[in-house]
Amino acid sequence: MIIHDISLPISESLVTWPTHPPIKINQPRHLAKGDHATVSEIRMSAHTGTHIDAPNHFISKGSGIDALDLNLLVGEALVVDATHAKQISGSELTEMQIPDNTERVLFLTRNSERWHRNREEFFEDFVGITHSGADWLIKHGIRLVGIDSLSVATIAQSVSTHKALLGAGITIVEGLYLEGISPGKYKLICLPIKLMGLDGAPARAILLELPS
């Protein structure tokens, strides 16, 4: 079994969304200081690195991250080559020819190559999904969408795209690292930390290669 880790490594140098707190890691106890054990504490947003958005991130009275259906977070997923797209709109999605009955889609964009070169700088021109792209995904029955940027949506259409996807019950996975992943079908396993009632949570995401 071949396992691909598509999660971003979390450290103090990892970039965060500009309005979110930076990552802070402290070790108040450490074996090197003569303590009996090393103990670390971490301060970071629930939307740090590879993470999952809960409905209540943008939907009033939406459910929290602990209530997500785990069946959506484990199962066959299609990695789609979107490396030539500047944004993922409805017309772009039509050209990608995503097969009918696809439930989980992960978009490999030029963002992953940027993650490979630089994980410390925020780029405003990252590739994201537009509102028309969200409408296309809803219309075609997609139940989970993942992307290799800190936001599934473009900056210009962030609120409307998030509300459309989350309001339609689509699970959003952000901050994937897909550099070196070939387009095609895989088994996705992506489980968030069980933070009660919160609007999102970091996750460890992996892809398993399916038998040919």
C-alpha positions in Angstrom: 0.0 0.0 0.0 1.4 3.4 -1.0 0.5 6.3 1.3 0.8 9.9 0.2 0.9 12.5 3.0 -0.8 15.6 1.6 -0.7 17.6 4.9 1.3 20.7 5.5 3.8 20.4 8.3 2.9 22.8 11.2 5.7 25.0 12.6 6.1 28.6 13.7 7.4 29.4 10.2 4.2 28.2 8.4 2.2 31.0 6.9 -1.3 31.7 8.2 -4.2 33.6 6.9 -3.4 37.3 7.3 -6.1 38.1 9.9 -5.4 34.9 11.9 -2.9 34.6 14.8 0.5 33.3 13.9 1.6 29.9 15.2 3.3 29.9 18.5 4.9 26.8 20.0 6.3 26.8 23.6 7.8 24.0 25.7 7.4 24.9 29.3 8.7 21.6 30.3 11.6 19.8 28.6 13.8 16.8 29.3 16.8 18.9 28.4 16.0 21.2 31.3 15.8 18.4 33.8 12.1 17.9 33.7 10.6 14.4 33.9 8.9 14.9 30.5 8.7 17.3 27.5 5.4 19.1 27.3 4.5 21.4 24.4 1.8 24.0 24.1 0.5 25.4 20.8 -1.3 28.6 20.0 -2.9 28.7 16.5 -6.1 29.3 14.6 -8.4 26.4 14.0 -7.8 27.1 10.3 -4.1 26.5 10.4 -2.3 24.4 7.7 -4.3 21.5 6.4 -7.7 21.9 7.9 -11.4 21.4 7.5 -14.1 24.1 7.6 -17.2 23.4 9.6 -20.6 24.9 8.5 -20.6 27.4 11.4 -17.5 29.0 10.0 -19.8 31.0 7.7 -23.4 29.7 8.3 -25.3 31.1 11.2 -26.5 28.2 13.5 -24.5 25.7 11.4 -23.0 22.7 13.0 -19.5 22.5 14.4 -16.5 20.5 13.3 -17.3 17.6 15.7 -20.6 17.0 13.9 -19.2 16.4 10.4 -20.1 13.1 8.8 -16.9 11.0 8.8 -18.1 9.0 5.9 -17.5 12.1 3.7 -13.9 12.3 5.0 -13.0 8.7 4.1 -13.5 7.4 0.6 -12.6 7.6 -3.1 -11.5 11.0 -4.2 -10.5 12.4 -7.6 -7.4 14.6 -7.8 -8.0 17.0 -10.7 -5.3 18.8 -12.6 -6.0 22.5 -12.3 -2.5 23.7 -12.6 -3.2 25.9 -15.6 -6.2 27.6 -14.1 -6.0 31.1 -12.7 -9.2 30.6 -10.9 -11.6 27.7 -10.7 -14.9 28.9 -12.2 -17.9 27.1 -13.6 -16.5 27.3 -17.2 -13.1 25.9 -16.0 -14.8 23.0 -14.2 -16.8 22.1 -17.3 -13.5 21.9 -19.3 -12.0 19.6 -16.6 -14.5 16.9 -17.5 -15.0 15.6 -14.0 -16.9 12.3 -14.3 -20.5 12.0 -13.2 -21.2 10.5 -9.8 -17.9 11.9 -8.4 -18.3 12.8 -4.7 -14.9 14.0 -3.6 -12.7 16.3 -5.6 -9.3 17.6 -4.7 -7.9 20.4 -6.9 -4.2 20.3 -7.7 -3.3 23.9 -8.7 -0.1 26.0 -9.0 -0.5 26.7 -5.2 1.2 23.4 -4.4 4.3 24.3 -6.3 4.3 27.5 -4.3 4.0 25.6 -1.1 7.0 23.5 -2.3 9.1 26.7 -2.8 7.9 28.9 0.1 5.6 28.1 3.0 6.3 31.3 4.9 4.9 34.0 2.6 1.2 34.7 1.9 0.3 35.1 -1.8 -3.0 37.0 -2.5 -3.2 35.7 -6.1 -3.6 32.1 -5.0 -5.9 29.9 -7.1 -9.4 29.5 -5.6 -12.9 28.6 -6.5 -15.3 31.4 -7.6 -19.0 31.6 -6.9 -19.8 30.2 -10.3 -17.4 27.3 -9.6 -19.3 26.7 -6.3 -22.6 26.6 -8.1 -21.1 24.1 -10.6 -20.0 21.8 -7.8 -23.3 22.0 -6.1 -25.2 21.3 -9.3 -23.0 18.2 -10.0 -23.5 16.6 -6.6 -20.0 17.1 -5.2 -20.0 16.4 -1.5 -16.4 17.2 -0.5 -14.0 19.7 -2.1 -10.4 20.1 -1.3 -7.8 22.6 -2.5 -4.1 23.4 -2.0 -4.6 26.9 -0.6 -5.5 28.3 2.8 -9.0 29.2 1.4 -11.2 27.2 -0.9 -12.4 30.5 -2.4 -10.8 33.5 -4.1 -10.2 36.5 -1.9 -12.7 38.6 -4.0 -15.5 36.0 -3.6 -14.6 34.4 -0.3 -17.8 35.0 1.6 -20.2 34.1 -1.2 -18.3 30.9 -2.2 -17.9 29.6 1.3 -21.6 30.3 2.1 -22.7 28.5 -1.1 -20.6 25.4 -0.5 -21.2 25.1 3.2 -24.8 26.0 2.9 -25.2 23.1 0.4 -23.7 20.7 2.8 -20.4 20.4 1.0 -17.4 19.6 3.2 -14.4 21.9 2.6 -10.8 20.8 3.0 -8.2 23.6 2.7 -4.4 23.8 2.9 -3.7 20.5 1.1 -0.2 19.9 -0.2 -0.5 18.1 -3.6 3.0 18.6 -5.1 4.1 15.4 -6.8 0.6 13.9 -6.7 -0.6 12.6 -10.1 -4.1 13.3 -11.1 -6.5 10.4 -10.7 -8.5 8.4 -8.2 -7.3 7.7 -4.7 -8.7 6.8 -1.3 -8.8 9.9 0.9 -8.5 9.8 4.6 -8.8 13.2 6.2 -9.9 13.4 9.8 -10.1 16.7 11.8 -9.3 17.0 15.5 -12.5 16.6 17.4 -12.9 20.1 18.8 -16.4 20.5 20.2 -18.6 23.0 18.4 -15.7 24.9 16.7 -15.8 26.3 13.2 -12.9 24.3 11.9 -10.0 22.1 12.9 -6.5 21.0 11.7 -6.5 17.6 10.0 -4.0 14.9 8.8 -4.8 14.1 5.2 -3.5 11.2 3.3 -4.1 9.5 -0.1 -3.9 5.8 -0.6 -3.2 4.5 -4.1 -6.1 2.4 -5.4 -5.4 -1.0 -7.0 -5.2 -0.6 -10.8 
